[in-house]
Amino acid sequence: MAVGKLSFTKPEREKLAEVLWLLNWISVLTGALLFGLGLFLKVEIQKWQELMSEGILHVPHMLITTGLAACCINFLGGKICLDCTDTNKFLRWKLVMMPYIVCTFFFTSCILWGALTCYSVRSQLEESLSGGLRNAMRYYKDTDTPGRCYLKKTLDLLQIQFQCCGISGYRDWFHVQWISNRYLDMTSSSVVDRLRSNVEGKYLMDGVPFSCCSTLSPRPCIQQQVSDRSIHFNYDQRSQQFNLWRRGCRQALLDHYTGLMQSIGLTVLLIWLFELLVLTGVRYLQTTMENVLHLGDPDSEVDGWILENSLAETARSNFNIIKNMGKCYQVDNDPNINIPTATAEQEVLSCQVGTPVTGIQ
């Protein structure tokens, strides 16, 4: 039993072909939209890629590739659907229609996979940001080291733009040496004692970079000795006037990229639904035109379907086709070759007499 069986008259078939031609051209525009979204996401990721341990550029690359494929496939689909209004023109595309539908099906599956990837990349992004921010804070002081000299600028811009501090909070800066030794007075006993007090010989202190200072605080920023309230007049860390950003940069970037990818994922999902609608229409057009050719009457009313048989029967027949593809061609079963073979008794007689057996009695 056919799945999704519908009947189409000649005017309905022509109208379907015209509508599909228009929808395919709209799909070319949606493909350009996918391409643009991929480029936009790639630029946004590359802005802070230095702060990620592992890149997630496979998501925008997939959107860019899918967008280009959508433009090409739907451009061809528009040409095919326009020619399907005429039975004679359809004959030129008859052998192309089924491979085109199969390729379009896999293409729409890639669009769906891209939409789901935008929603499932959060855990990978969180892990990547944790490792990247940790390395950036560790090398924050290495402004004269090739390959790391821009990390200080990048991290300061991040904390200012996203109003964040550290990985999960400002206290993360207490566990890394973010001041280079070149700016430390090694003749000072306090500096030497602080270096010796640390097992790894690091200069740790309860201070933060200037970029952690909140612009919303009414008082001058307190960067040094943040934990010591006794040396700062009228200073309460728990008050609403706390002068450092409370939110961690990992959460800030995670929220930024998550919101961005969810919006893109929703757009891609809508594009997938639209492409699925176009693919369904093309399948109906193909089956109806093939039935018209089979009947030989271009003005007759014919049926169209999505699957000619049920889903289980279609899967079973395709499985049998794949299974039989590996079988070798049997020469002895070829009806065009008739070479008689010797029997077992003739072979024994040949061994006893010493004469060859020709196989012809």
C-alpha positions, 0 to 999 in steps of 0.5 A: 500500500502506497504511503501518502497517496494523492490524485492529481489532474493535469491542471493540478500537476501544472500548478504543483510544478509552478509552485515548486519552481517558486519554492525552490527559488525561495530555497536558494535564498534560504541557502544564502541565509544559511551561508550568511549565518555560518559566516556570522557565527564563524566571525563571532567564534574567532573573536574569542578563539584565543580563549578556547582550548578547542575550537567549535568551528565545525558548526559554522563550517557545516552551515557554510557548506550546507548553505552553498549546497542548498543554493546549488541543489535548489537552483537545479530543482527549480529548473527541473520543476519548471520543465515538469509542466510539460511531459516531453520536457520531463523525459529529459529529467526522468532518469535524474529525478530519483538521484536528485530526490535522494541527494536532496533527502540527505541534504535536508538531513544535514540541515537537521543535524546542523540545527541539533548541533547548535543546541547540543554544543553547550557542554563542549563549549563550556569545557573549551572555555574553562581550559582556554580561560585557565591558560589565558590567565596563566599567560596573562603576564607574558606580554613579551613572549611570542604567541602570548603577547596579545593574551593580556589585551584579549582578556582585558577586553573580554572582562570589560566588554562582558563585565566579568572577572576570572573564570568563575569569579574574581577570586580565580586571580588569587591563584595565578601570578598575573604580574610579570617578574620584570615588574617586581622589585626583587630587592624588596624583602616583601616581594622575596618573602612572597615568592619564597612562601609559594611552593612553585615560586609564584608571586600570588596576591589577593589582587585583580587586573584593572579590567575587573573593576566595575564601572557601576561602583561609586567609589574608586576601584580597589584592586589590591588587597581585596580581601583585607577590609581593614585597610580600606575605609568603609569597605564591605565586600558583601554590599551592593557597591562592591567594586569588582565584577561578580560574574565569571567570564566562562558563564558570560561567554557561555551565555553569549554563545548559547543564546547565539546558537539557539537563535541560529538553531531555530532558524536552521530548524525552520529552514529544514521544515521548509526544505522538507516541504519542498522535497515532499512536493518534488516527490509527488511531482515525480511520481505523478509524471512517471504515472502519466508516462506509464498511462500514455495520456497526458490529460488523465488523472493519476496518483502520486505518493511519497512511498510506493509501498509501505515503509517496512516493504520499502526498507526490506526491498532496499536491504535486499538490493544492498545485500545482493550488490556484493554477489559475484556474477555466476558464469555457469548460470549464464544462458549464453554459454553452454559448455558441457562438463564431464561427469564423475564416472567419466573422470574415473574412466579417464584415469583408468584408461589414460585418455582425456575426457572431453565431456561430449558423450 
